[in-house]
């Protein structure tokens, strides 16, 4: 050990590392030599000594290692410093408490500012390793200054150093889109690196930070173009690397298909590709299929269906069916291609074709049923459960078009007990369908299958279904028809897409095993290490608003919701500090007590009068009704929420989808607004279409024209499981902050749950703001009508109203539009009406009813108001109430 020969010293140290664990007492004798070598003038020997001490995993030696390690961390030679940095991570693994007590972690953080790029890379690698085993410790506390140092070191590191730094950058969340763009610009040159691991790490950083860039930026388009070539280049490597690249590309294409939409040809299969590469390429081809390239794709797929590899042929036939479902314009061509393949009479091709044709029937009902005859010809050749089940489904679904449907199903019934469960269940349902369509001819057949399913079967699923059908058919055949022959929902384009929340997490793991398995690390890593859940950074407000459609025009129906997102300053900060406790208690505020003019409504002057209400916990409204689910208790019995039985008779629009599941990581929100006896509610329906449970719901409104705000927290009393729906009535008040919106009735909403914060925007009907004391005195009406300038008068027409004058007056009164006087002038009924909004604005109306030739009337509406901007929305309320 005392030798000056470097090669010999390396061998002795290697021997020590191997045998120290089995003979720890002997290993301690070498400590003095290590300490001495750490002072050696040769930096290679100093580094060798500290590296070896770090690799000897003996507790007794670690305390002697601290002093030499401290010196080496501050050594003048960068080679020694970079070796010492890695040694800290090894020592932390043996004795974490010792490393923290000795202050090595702080020294390691200081090394991120080192002048040598390799020292920086090793310091980052060591800190990342330690942080991974201790997720709660905030070791890599990155800030713009340290990020700048990492980006400077990135250009001069070795390839593995670059990977460590890029992975560290991927864990950073920029403060805004400008910083994200700046980092992307400095990382982009790594895409042209020769090492595929560096390329994938750079892609991971860019994919994460693109979330924060606005799609309107020129740079966003440039970045998309720059990402395609390096990904294509990865496909020219050896097959194993190609496979890893393809698995990662599969994720990227699901997240941002526009990156590779023009690169379809590179995914065409080569004759000498291994099967695992072929299958991956096929999957990506389907994801990139579009109307522009479908002809090219179908020609390729038809070619693949004649290959010799059975698995590949099956997948190719399925791919043709998936193309038909994804690109509607190609469906006819896909069906004719599948029929050509059925004519080849190759058994496994025929069976796969029948399975996918069943899906095409589901997607396009009553369009391609002419091919059923061809399918029936191949009935005898089917021997796989999935194909037999698909054929039975087709026969049962279209029994009325197949003359010998009963004979076909009876032929399957002969070997009922030998069939798989999938076929038995399908056969049971198909025969019940046939019986409901042709009851006189198939009574014996249905009794036979019900008997086989309930009495002779051990399968609980089959028995249960059999008993349900038996009860339905024996007690209420009409109900049975409605259940069994109900209209089926159309199948979606992509049934095998990764669930959005999981996809976002996997994008954060590009270039790792998780991206190859398409599973989060927690699914395959044992123990506590490496299972930190990652997610993409939240989209910036500017990005969201540019991505959403233009704000709907003032007359847009409630179904077409504008998708305007509030600025981050207005809403996001407040929402993150949401007080999830009960609403602030206080005296009930009368919604009609604030008398305010047009200036206040339109200029935000209400703020000074009401004061800045705390967004976190909404003030209590008059009736502090909590957001209990609608379906519970007596409210459901008396149908208080359907609009027909509302106590005030006010019109309630049907629920519309405000936030589709695709935009909210699996959470779908539908809703409508109601007004009942002076209280306004937002009736919500939350549906969990994700694969994970949703909890911790909260809701927040942005400032709006009439100060609408939640009067209580959003209470979802139990976790929302996958595929579960819950209905909630959220009470609202009108004492929130006021800001004029465009259009006036636009409401911007943020909903938070355990997954993320989601934004949407909806238009509320103005009649929910018409108060109950809106009937004006006659003399007051006349004086006010004269007092409002003529230029504030707005005229509208309501055509084809199905009600007479009495019914019109009654219908409007149920929505708090009150008739003050009525007269008949030259055969025309004239109604004079008034209404008052929650903020005290009065609207006066003259409604002229012109009798038509039919039972429909044409109405002329004149509105006068001190805030003329309201008139258009009041007219829409009139039209909505009278025509529904």
Secondary structure, 3 states (H helix, E strand, C coil): CCCCCHHHHHHHHHHHHHHCCCCHHHHHCCHHHHHHHCCCCCHHHHHHHHHHHHHCCCHHHHHHHHHHHHHHHCCCCHHHHHHHHHHHHHHHHHCHHHHHHCCHHHHHHHHCCCCCHHHHHHHHHHHHHHHHHCCCCCCCCCCHHHHHHHHHHHCCCCHHHHHHHHHHHHCCCCCCHHHHHHHHHHHHHHHHCCCHHHHHHHHHHHHHHHCCCCCCCHHHHHHHHHHHHHHHHHCCCCHHHHHHHHHHHHHHHHHCHHHCCCCHHHHCCCCCCCHHHHHHHHHHHHHHCCCCCHHHHHHHHHHHCCCCCHHHHHHHHHHHHHHHHHCHHHHHHHHHHHHHHHHCCCHHHHHHHHHHHHHHHHHCCCCCHHHHHHHHHCHHHCCCHHHHHHHHHHHHHCHHHCCCHHHHHHHHHCCHHHCCHHHHHHHHHHHHHHHHHCCCCCHHHHHHHHHHHHCCCCCHHHHHHHHHHHHHHHHCHHHHHHHHCCCCCCCCCCCCCCCHHHHHHHHCCCCCHHHHHCCCHHHCCCCCCCCCCCCCCCCCHHHHHHHCCCCCCCCCCCCCCCCCCCCHHHHHHHHHCCCCCCCECCCCCCCCCCCCCHHHHHHCCHHHHHCCCCCCCCECCCCCCCCCECCCCHHHHCCCCCCCCCCCCCCCCCCEEEECHHHCCCEEEEEEEEEECCEEEEEEEEEECCCCCECCCEEEECCECCCCEECCCCCCCCCECCCCEEEEEEEEECCCCECCCCCCCEEEEEEECCCCEEEEEEECCHHHHECCCCCCCHHHHHHHHHHCCHHHEEEEEEEEECCCHHHHHHHHHCCCCEEEEEEEECCEEEEEEEEEECCCCEEEEEEEEECCCCCCEEEEEEEEECCHHHHHHHHHHHHHHHHC
